[in-house]
Amino acid sequence: MTEREGRRSLLDAVEETIAALDPEKTDQGLVELARLYARQIDRASATAAMADRAARLAASEDDEGALMEIVAALRAKLNERDTIDKIGARLTTALVELKATPKARAAGSSGGAGKPSAGPSRLMGLRGGAGA
């Protein structure tokens, strides 16, 4: 298990979720995409930790000038939060599509998206739609 600050990796958690779901073969593309997103978030987290260590090391040296500027730029570029904001929503969408979230599973079990309608909806009836 990969860890940062005592936390397990997001990829490990996604792998556990995928194993528990036992997805269909037709879902493998989406499964791999979820893994890719989790890996990218984990890498950003690890790189941010490395930049933090470099900053602490640079701060302890006598020559703070150029090294500190480089480390500050690196830290800004590798902002973990930005990566999570950009990719986290995509990972969530992939997990919803795999019915790997409580809300998605509840919608699926109550006749949500992907299941044919038993008849015209109430809105169709109000509009005078087919079968109303």
Contacts in CASP RR format, 6 or more apart in sequence:
PFRMAT RR
TARGET T0000
AUTHOR 0000-0000-0000
METHOD contacts of the structure
MODEL  1
MTEREGRRSLLDAVEETIAALDPEKTDQGLVELARLYARQIDRASATAAM
ADRAARLAASEDDEGALMEIVAALRAKLNERDTIDKIGARLTTALVELKA
TPKARAAGSSGGAGKPSAGPSRLMGLRGGAGA
1 8 0 8 1.000
1 9 0 8 1.000
1 12 0 8 1.000
2 8 0 8 1.000
2 9 0 8 1.000
2 11 0 8 1.000
2 12 0 8 1.000
2 42 0 8 1.000
2 46 0 8 1.000
3 9 0 8 1.000
4 45 0 8 1.000
4 46 0 8 1.000
4 49 0 8 1.000
5 49 0 8 1.000
9 38 0 8 1.000
9 42 0 8 1.000
10 38 0 8 1.000
10 41 0 8 1.000
10 42 0 8 1.000
10 45 0 8 1.000
10 91 0 8 1.000
11 35 0 8 1.000
11 38 0 8 1.000
11 39 0 8 1.000
11 42 0 8 1.000
13 38 0 8 1.000
14 34 0 8 1.000
14 35 0 8 1.000
14 38 0 8 1.000
14 91 0 8 1.000
14 95 0 8 1.000
15 35 0 8 1.000
17 95 0 8 1.000
17 100 0 8 1.000
18 31 0 8 1.000
18 34 0 8 1.000
18 35 0 8 1.000
18 98 0 8 1.000
18 100 0 8 1.000
21 98 0 8 1.000
21 99 0 8 1.000
21 100 0 8 1.000
23 30 0 8 1.000
23 31 0 8 1.000
23 98 0 8 1.000
27 98 0 8 1.000
30 94 0 8 1.000
30 97 0 8 1.000
30 98 0 8 1.000
31 98 0 8 1.000
33 94 0 8 1.000
34 91 0 8 1.000
34 94 0 8 1.000
34 95 0 8 1.000
34 98 0 8 1.000
34 100 0 8 1.000
37 87 0 8 1.000
37 88 0 8 1.000
37 90 0 8 1.000
37 91 0 8 1.000
37 94 0 8 1.000
38 91 0 8 1.000
40 83 0 8 1.000
40 87 0 8 1.000
41 83 0 8 1.000
41 84 0 8 1.000
41 87 0 8 1.000
41 88 0 8 1.000
41 91 0 8 1.000
44 78 0 8 1.000
44 79 0 8 1.000
44 80 0 8 1.000
44 83 0 8 1.000
44 84 0 8 1.000
45 80 0 8 1.000
45 83 0 8 1.000
47 78 0 8 1.000
47 80 0 8 1.000
48 75 0 8 1.000
48 78 0 8 1.000
48 79 0 8 1.000
48 80 0 8 1.000
51 71 0 8 1.000
51 74 0 8 1.000
51 75 0 8 1.000
51 78 0 8 1.000
52 75 0 8 1.000
54 71 0 8 1.000
54 74 0 8 1.000
55 68 0 8 1.000
55 71 0 8 1.000
55 72 0 8 1.000
55 75 0 8 1.000
58 64 0 8 1.000
58 67 0 8 1.000
58 68 0 8 1.000
58 71 0 8 1.000
59 68 0 8 1.000
61 67 0 8 1.000
92 101 0 8 1.000
95 101 0 8 1.000
95 104 0 8 1.000
96 103 0 8 1.000
96 104 0 8 1.000
97 104 0 8 1.000
98 104 0 8 1.000
99 105 0 8 1.000
99 108 0 8 1.000
107 113 0 8 1.000
108 114 0 8 1.000
108 115 0 8 1.000
119 131 0 8 1.000
120 129 0 8 1.000
120 130 0 8 1.000
120 131 0 8 1.000
120 132 0 8 1.000
124 130 0 8 1.000
124 131 0 8 1.000
124 132 0 8 1.000
125 131 0 8 1.000
125 132 0 8 1.000
126 132 0 8 1.000
END
